């Protein structure tokens, strides 16, 4: 058993295999297969009016809705390191297996640039150890993938100093995660390396076979990329994409009244979540391109912002079903 586990770690480190047996895109559209995943943040009560399910209630919900797998958030009220000892981990792993679900990955919540202005605090080490513990939790629960972030950019600190901390942190965390046979997927979410060109540079600089990409459509859209540019971005990230997350939005205009001019000043629009396919994110191009490159991973769905129609169980379920139906067009 020990020899098998050692071999598994070696294969991950060498890049022969990756999380959940997932492989990098092959370039052959015939290898693309729809594999759906539901993120537990969708039923975590995280935003105003959102319903809250326990972890077990969420697992049952994902099964009833027809998802292939689940992504579990690693903070309260769900799978927090504080609450899940060895016994709780064994129980949860058995329950996931009993329901016939795949635990696709754990969602970590790190920020490598936190405390960048406080040189005396070893924040990068602290964050890396935290991610290492998530990797151990992932292994105990039966998955080999942890979603991680980079860092938010802090004002008044040179960009390259912050970027360097992210590189250092991912290298530290990646080496710890490899001990458990776990791959880290970096989501294009936090400020540092949120653009695909910088993300490509970052992953090349980290240069670890078990640090890959969780590449989403949301950030490129926010950056104003055109349809062709989004397509190009996917090709740039192609060697490393192991996970992608879907969430669609519409823009609500915002204006601030200026009494001196008896007029309004336009502010940044407010993003509000809507059903998949009803917003302005071009998921047809994004997912079609994933199919084109022979993407092998899961497509995870999350409801993580104020949602049109409210946060009731009924509305959350309705939107989850819309997502599943939306993906059927790409199976042809």
Steps between C-alpha positions, in 0.01 A plus 500: 500500500782736594680420175185576300456834676866590443460417131188716480688798644789443260267491200332824604833672557622383160178626343401157366160516668301772671200553723223239481681342204443822305732584217588823326305571180601270215419726207249245368134613525394133514658477847269768639227372729258699715575432867297716736588619849307705757689730736371493859534879526174504302312386811717651772301809603798712396309788346187691590192281503678182391372173647736292712531121477718279718773305321290184497191686378713654225633160390147361479393811307784462246405135447129578460572777250708262287855632542791262444713643777539765767749767602505562874587836654758466777362757742205518732217418471631219280823298510720707732832362620393598851198270497619195306712263706596150382163349595304774323714459189440125483127553546482763226704294256273200557190715450624640168572146381159379622327767292701408192650846464852600401676742730656708224702734718516710814476878471772677697491865610850640510658839426879490462537879511320547831745661742745593222560829685595319824841348435526342845204267449576186291167526317612306194605208720174520696294493178707213356453292815124571488483378140710199600238414760230535235698255286505252788126553548445444126694173512303383805170580327591329173590777259836606360424861417481826697390831346720791614535873434798731445474830691324835504717794398575739788548869430835660581696175454703434181315258277797270447545457875142379524531285190818341643315408820238320295768304313673411826173401664384278214838328489493433874138384497546292186789305651301429815193398298710258293567300817130415503474442125299820461491750215433870564287677241547877499178685419523826304318692771727712724680807361849354458526315166127531430574569132579186302835628370621562855347172619692319226821670616422420865444128447814476288698672774356283778597206278342217699309219324235497773421874481253548216216733398132535585421731210161676484314721252408766757833683539576523124152643447550758776827595331312583179636219286323438172370161386819435302720615788323267745553215256869589473529518880374143534760382251772680695386329821427167330791294642387559858120527517363237739187678625264776396213669686182645352298793637309742278424868567315802374603862560281740694589865423594723795492882520589750774312829521709820489281778635736781385457394138142378542617184326615142549852357482528148369663247736623146442208274418385250760529134400206282599481128436247355255427158354768353274458632147295802604794726584771669299775240548568319174485141620418374152842609378675402823363146530511440125870583511550264794340233284723598208817445706379167641452624857498210748386658827177583681282805443408629845194715567480752782245750623714740698335842465153654533292297256209615287189359664655480846681240705222256585560128462248495216679773306845353562379161377338661195826672401703183554267314264530777240878455512472125442261553208723772353793257475305248294554705184874423517451122508409490131 
